[in-house]
Amino acid sequence: MNLGLVSAPLLARSLRNKNLSIPLALACGLACLALLYLALLPPGTDPWWRTIGIFVLGCGTGLLNLGIFRAITPLYRHDAAATVNLAGALFGAAA
């Protein structure tokens, strides 16, 4: 998963444009596809097949993190303290 998180910027570099909906939708699709793939693997399969699914999950997660941070950057530059407080409140509400 860590290798997928590290390789996500390479994938994001190829998707660099002003529209954030494409990378965010791709990230959610990759994560969903990886979780579905991992759920459908039978218990006795080779661990390398699971490693492929976890790598794709890491790519989706890393791409989603990059997209979200890119989306909140203008708000953070405008008012950093309010952005951190809002992020903390949303994190607490989701937890």
Biotite code that builds the C-alpha atoms (Angstrom):
import biotite.structure as struc

atoms = struc.array([
    struc.Atom([0.000, 0.000, 0.000], chain_id="A", res_id=1, res_name="MET", atom_name="CA", element="C"),
    struc.Atom([2.885, 2.337, 0.753], chain_id="A", res_id=2, res_name="ASN", atom_name="CA", element="C"),
    struc.Atom([4.286, 1.775, -2.720], chain_id="A", res_id=3, res_name="LEU", atom_name="CA", element="C"),
    struc.Atom([0.900, 2.724, -4.162], chain_id="A", res_id=4, res_name="GLY", atom_name="CA", element="C"),
    struc.Atom([0.779, 5.882, -2.049], chain_id="A", res_id=5, res_name="LEU", atom_name="CA", element="C"),
    struc.Atom([4.258, 6.845, -3.217], chain_id="A", res_id=6, res_name="VAL", atom_name="CA", element="C"),
    struc.Atom([3.501, 6.149, -6.884], chain_id="A", res_id=7, res_name="SER", atom_name="CA", element="C"),
    struc.Atom([0.241, 8.135, -6.841], chain_id="A", res_id=8, res_name="ALA", atom_name="CA", element="C"),
    struc.Atom([1.967, 11.474, -7.665], chain_id="A", res_id=9, res_name="PRO", atom_name="CA", element="C"),
    struc.Atom([3.244, 9.932, -10.904], chain_id="A", res_id=10, res_name="LEU", atom_name="CA", element="C"),
    struc.Atom([-0.335, 9.088, -11.828], chain_id="A", res_id=11, res_name="LEU", atom_name="CA", element="C"),
    struc.Atom([-1.516, 12.534, -10.738], chain_id="A", res_id=12, res_name="ALA", atom_name="CA", element="C"),
    struc.Atom([1.139, 14.234, -12.859], chain_id="A", res_id=13, res_name="ARG", atom_name="CA", element="C"),
    struc.Atom([-0.368, 12.676, -15.980], chain_id="A", res_id=14, res_name="SER", atom_name="CA", element="C"),
    struc.Atom([-3.848, 13.909, -14.946], chain_id="A", res_id=15, res_name="LEU", atom_name="CA", element="C"),
    struc.Atom([-2.804, 17.494, -14.214], chain_id="A", res_id=16, res_name="ARG", atom_name="CA", element="C"),
    struc.Atom([-5.462, 19.906, -15.392], chain_id="A", res_id=17, res_name="ASN", atom_name="CA", element="C"),
    struc.Atom([-7.739, 22.540, -13.903], chain_id="A", res_id=18, res_name="LYS", atom_name="CA", element="C"),
    struc.Atom([-10.697, 20.184, -13.531], chain_id="A", res_id=19, res_name="ASN", atom_name="CA", element="C"),
    struc.Atom([-10.462, 18.255, -10.249], chain_id="A", res_id=20, res_name="LEU", atom_name="CA", element="C"),
    struc.Atom([-13.422, 15.989, -10.891], chain_id="A", res_id=21, res_name="SER", atom_name="CA", element="C"),
    struc.Atom([-11.514, 13.606, -13.184], chain_id="A", res_id=22, res_name="ILE", atom_name="CA", element="C"),
    struc.Atom([-8.677, 12.714, -10.751], chain_id="A", res_id=23, res_name="PRO", atom_name="CA", element="C"),
    struc.Atom([-11.075, 12.517, -7.797], chain_id="A", res_id=24, res_name="LEU", atom_name="CA", element="C"),
    struc.Atom([-13.487, 10.261, -9.670], chain_id="A", res_id=25, res_name="ALA", atom_name="CA", element="C"),
    struc.Atom([-10.594, 8.091, -10.866], chain_id="A", res_id=26, res_name="LEU", atom_name="CA", element="C"),
    struc.Atom([-9.273, 7.836, -7.309], chain_id="A", res_id=27, res_name="ALA", atom_name="CA", element="C"),
    struc.Atom([-12.641, 6.756, -5.930], chain_id="A", res_id=28, res_name="CYS", atom_name="CA", element="C"),
    struc.Atom([-13.073, 4.294, -8.793], chain_id="A", res_id=29, res_name="GLY", atom_name="CA", element="C"),
    struc.Atom([-9.611, 2.785, -8.222], chain_id="A", res_id=30, res_name="LEU", atom_name="CA", element="C"),
    struc.Atom([-10.221, 2.406, -4.499], chain_id="A", res_id=31, res_name="ALA", atom_name="CA", element="C"),
    struc.Atom([-13.648, 0.855, -5.091], chain_id="A", res_id=32, res_name="CYS", atom_name="CA", element="C"),
    struc.Atom([-12.282, -1.496, -7.727], chain_id="A", res_id=33, res_name="LEU", atom_name="CA", element="C"),
    struc.Atom([-9.416, -2.569, -5.454], chain_id="A", res_id=34, res_name="ALA", atom_name="CA", element="C"),
    struc.Atom([-11.745, -3.242, -2.510], chain_id="A", res_id=35, res_name="LEU", atom_name="CA", element="C"),
    struc.Atom([-14.085, -5.231, -4.739], chain_id="A", res_id=36, res_name="LEU", atom_name="CA", element="C"),
    struc.Atom([-11.129, -7.189, -6.138], chain_id="A", res_id=37, res_name="TYR", atom_name="CA", element="C"),
    struc.Atom([-9.891, -7.981, -2.628], chain_id="A", res_id=38, res_name="LEU", atom_name="CA", element="C"),
    struc.Atom([-13.363, -9.017, -1.500], chain_id="A", res_id=39, res_name="ALA", atom_name="CA", element="C"),
    struc.Atom([-13.774, -11.420, -4.417], chain_id="A", res_id=40, res_name="LEU", atom_name="CA", element="C"),
    struc.Atom([-10.441, -13.210, -3.921], chain_id="A", res_id=41, res_name="LEU", atom_name="CA", element="C"),
    struc.Atom([-10.903, -16.667, -2.396], chain_id="A", res_id=42, res_name="PRO", atom_name="CA", element="C"),
    struc.Atom([-9.140, -17.293, 0.942], chain_id="A", res_id=43, res_name="PRO", atom_name="CA", element="C"),
    struc.Atom([-6.574, -19.752, -0.430], chain_id="A", res_id=44, res_name="GLY", atom_name="CA", element="C"),
    struc.Atom([-5.102, -17.575, -3.171], chain_id="A", res_id=45, res_name="THR", atom_name="CA", element="C"),
    struc.Atom([-1.450, -16.671, -3.419], chain_id="A", res_id=46, res_name="ASP", atom_name="CA", element="C"),
    struc.Atom([-0.513, -13.594, -1.337], chain_id="A", res_id=47, res_name="PRO", atom_name="CA", element="C"),
    struc.Atom([0.905, -11.886, -4.447], chain_id="A", res_id=48, res_name="TRP", atom_name="CA", element="C"),
    struc.Atom([-2.615, -11.575, -5.863], chain_id="A", res_id=49, res_name="TRP", atom_name="CA", element="C"),
    struc.Atom([-3.632, -9.728, -2.703], chain_id="A", res_id=50, res_name="ARG", atom_name="CA", element="C"),
    struc.Atom([-0.533, -7.550, -3.023], chain_id="A", res_id=51, res_name="THR", atom_name="CA", element="C"),
    struc.Atom([-1.726, -6.373, -6.433], chain_id="A", res_id=52, res_name="ILE", atom_name="CA", element="C"),
    struc.Atom([-5.089, -5.354, -4.957], chain_id="A", res_id=53, res_name="GLY", atom_name="CA", element="C"),
    struc.Atom([-3.453, -3.560, -2.059], chain_id="A", res_id=54, res_name="ILE", atom_name="CA", element="C"),
    struc.Atom([-1.132, -1.710, -4.452], chain_id="A", res_id=55, res_name="PHE", atom_name="CA", element="C"),
    struc.Atom([-4.117, -0.501, -6.510], chain_id="A", res_id=56, res_name="VAL", atom_name="CA", element="C"),
    struc.Atom([-5.854, 0.509, -3.272], chain_id="A", res_id=57, res_name="LEU", atom_name="CA", element="C"),
    struc.Atom([-2.769, 2.524, -2.299], chain_id="A", res_id=58, res_name="GLY", atom_name="CA", element="C"),
    struc.Atom([-2.752, 4.241, -5.712], chain_id="A", res_id=59, res_name="CYS", atom_name="CA", element="C"),
    struc.Atom([-6.401, 5.191, -5.309], chain_id="A", res_id=60, res_name="GLY", atom_name="CA", element="C"),
    struc.Atom([-5.861, 6.436, -1.765], chain_id="A", res_id=61, res_name="THR", atom_name="CA", element="C"),
    struc.Atom([-2.806, 8.481, -2.703], chain_id="A", res_id=62, res_name="GLY", atom_name="CA", element="C"),
    struc.Atom([-4.564, 10.014, -5.687], chain_id="A", res_id=63, res_name="LEU", atom_name="CA", element="C"),
    struc.Atom([-7.551, 10.883, -3.498], chain_id="A", res_id=64, res_name="LEU", atom_name="CA", element="C"),
    struc.Atom([-5.287, 12.539, -0.913], chain_id="A", res_id=65, res_name="ASN", atom_name="CA", element="C"),
    struc.Atom([-3.546, 14.585, -3.593], chain_id="A", res_id=66, res_name="LEU", atom_name="CA", element="C"),
    struc.Atom([-6.860, 15.649, -5.116], chain_id="A", res_id=67, res_name="GLY", atom_name="CA", element="C"),
    struc.Atom([-8.381, 16.668, -1.804], chain_id="A", res_id=68, res_name="ILE", atom_name="CA", element="C"),
    struc.Atom([-5.319, 18.662, -0.762], chain_id="A", res_id=69, res_name="PHE", atom_name="CA", element="C"),
    struc.Atom([-5.270, 20.350, -4.166], chain_id="A", res_id=70, res_name="ARG", atom_name="CA", element="C"),
    struc.Atom([-8.943, 21.201, -3.763], chain_id="A", res_id=71, res_name="ALA", atom_name="CA", element="C"),
    struc.Atom([-8.572, 22.825, -0.329], chain_id="A", res_id=72, res_name="ILE", atom_name="CA", element="C"),
    struc.Atom([-5.361, 24.744, -1.103], chain_id="A", res_id=73, res_name="THR", atom_name="CA", element="C"),
    struc.Atom([-7.141, 28.005, -2.072], chain_id="A", res_id=74, res_name="PRO", atom_name="CA", element="C"),
    struc.Atom([-9.211, 27.910, 1.122], chain_id="A", res_id=75, res_name="LEU", atom_name="CA", element="C"),
    struc.Atom([-6.083, 27.204, 3.197], chain_id="A", res_id=76, res_name="TYR", atom_name="CA", element="C"),
    struc.Atom([-4.255, 30.156, 1.628], chain_id="A", res_id=77, res_name="ARG", atom_name="CA", element="C"),
    struc.Atom([-7.209, 32.405, 2.406], chain_id="A", res_id=78, res_name="HIS", atom_name="CA", element="C"),
    struc.Atom([-7.622, 31.407, 6.070], chain_id="A", res_id=79, res_name="ASP", atom_name="CA", element="C"),
    struc.Atom([-5.398, 28.652, 7.400], chain_id="A", res_id=80, res_name="ALA", atom_name="CA", element="C"),
    struc.Atom([-6.809, 28.489, 10.935], chain_id="A", res_id=81, res_name="ALA", atom_name="CA", element="C"),
    struc.Atom([-10.414, 28.189, 9.776], chain_id="A", res_id=82, res_name="ALA", atom_name="CA", element="C"),
    struc.Atom([-9.458, 25.463, 7.309], chain_id="A", res_id=83, res_name="THR", atom_name="CA", element="C"),
    struc.Atom([-7.708, 23.417, 10.004], chain_id="A", res_id=84, res_name="VAL", atom_name="CA", element="C"),
    struc.Atom([-10.649, 23.870, 12.391], chain_id="A", res_id=85, res_name="ASN", atom_name="CA", element="C"),
    struc.Atom([-13.134, 22.828, 9.709], chain_id="A", res_id=86, res_name="LEU", atom_name="CA", element="C"),
    struc.Atom([-11.022, 19.793, 8.779], chain_id="A", res_id=87, res_name="ALA", atom_name="CA", element="C"),
    struc.Atom([-10.822, 18.760, 12.430], chain_id="A", res_id=88, res_name="GLY", atom_name="CA", element="C"),
    struc.Atom([-14.566, 19.133, 12.896], chain_id="A", res_id=89, res_name="ALA", atom_name="CA", element="C"),
    struc.Atom([-15.323, 17.106, 9.762], chain_id="A", res_id=90, res_name="LEU", atom_name="CA", element="C"),
    struc.Atom([-12.824, 14.432, 10.815], chain_id="A", res_id=91, res_name="PHE", atom_name="CA", element="C"),
    struc.Atom([-14.433, 14.234, 14.248], chain_id="A", res_id=92, res_name="GLY", atom_name="CA", element="C"),
    struc.Atom([-17.905, 14.028, 12.752], chain_id="A", res_id=93, res_name="ALA", atom_name="CA", element="C"),
    struc.Atom([-16.869, 11.235, 10.391], chain_id="A", res_id=94, res_name="ALA", atom_name="CA", element="C"),
    struc.Atom([-15.107, 9.267, 13.116], chain_id="A", res_id=95, res_name="ALA", atom_name="CA", element="C"),
])
